[in-house]
Amino acid sequence: MSRYSMVVQWSDEDRLFLVTIPEFADRVVMPCTHGKTRESAIRNGEESPVTLKQLGFFRHEIMQQAVLNSL
């Protein structure tokens, strides 16, 4: 389970449940994922932080942690 907040909202325009993760709002375009059902949107939202980390969106945080760990 993710340690981040998640907002799931229905979009009449898109006819999908859209997921926003407030902690990422300054790093990636929101909504960051979606789903045809609330459950699939939540599942996708829980996977988003892992995917974003794999893509290197948080590389600076990884580097900062490595520096702190070396002290």
C-alpha positions as CSV (number, residue, x, y, z in Angstrom):
1,M,0.0,0.0,0.0
2,S,1.2,3.5,-0.8
3,R,2.2,6.0,1.9
4,Y,0.9,8.9,-0.2
5,S,-2.5,10.6,-0.2
6,M,-4.8,9.9,-3.1
7,V,-7.9,11.8,-4.4
8,V,-10.2,9.8,-6.7
9,Q,-12.8,11.8,-8.5
10,W,-15.3,10.9,-11.3
11,S,-15.0,12.9,-14.5
12,D,-18.2,13.3,-16.5
13,E,-16.1,14.7,-19.4
14,D,-13.7,11.7,-19.5
15,R,-16.1,9.2,-18.1
16,L,-13.3,7.8,-15.9
17,F,-12.2,8.0,-12.3
18,L,-9.2,10.3,-12.2
19,V,-6.5,10.0,-9.5
20,T,-4.5,12.9,-8.1
21,I,-1.7,12.4,-5.6
22,P,-1.3,15.8,-3.9
23,E,2.3,15.1,-2.8
24,F,3.3,14.9,-6.5
25,A,1.4,17.9,-7.7
26,D,4.6,20.0,-8.1
27,R,6.5,17.2,-9.9
28,V,4.1,15.7,-12.4
29,V,1.0,16.7,-14.4
30,M,-2.2,15.8,-12.5
31,P,-4.3,13.7,-12.7
32,C,-1.5,11.2,-12.7
33,T,-3.6,8.1,-13.5
34,H,-7.2,7.0,-14.0
35,G,-9.5,3.9,-14.2
36,K,-12.8,2.8,-15.6
37,T,-13.9,1.7,-12.1
38,R,-13.1,3.3,-8.8
39,E,-11.2,0.1,-7.8
40,S,-9.0,0.1,-10.9
41,A,-8.3,3.8,-10.4
42,I,-7.2,3.2,-6.8
43,R,-5.0,0.2,-7.9
44,N,-3.4,2.4,-10.6
45,G,-2.9,5.2,-8.1
46,E,-1.2,2.8,-5.7
47,E,1.2,1.8,-8.5
48,S,1.9,5.4,-9.6
49,P,4.6,6.2,-7.0
50,V,6.5,3.0,-8.0
51,T,6.3,3.8,-11.7
52,L,7.3,7.4,-11.2
53,K,10.3,6.3,-9.2
54,Q,11.3,3.8,-11.8
55,L,11.1,6.5,-14.4
56,G,13.5,8.7,-12.4
57,F,11.1,11.4,-11.3
58,F,12.5,11.2,-7.7
59,R,16.2,10.8,-8.6
60,H,17.2,13.9,-6.6
61,E,15.5,12.4,-3.5
62,I,17.3,9.1,-4.0
63,M,20.6,11.0,-4.3
64,Q,19.8,13.1,-1.2
65,Q,19.1,9.9,0.8
66,A,22.3,8.3,-0.4
67,V,24.3,11.3,0.8
68,L,22.5,11.3,4.2
69,N,23.2,7.5,4.5
70,S,26.9,8.0,3.9
71,L,27.3,10.5,6.7
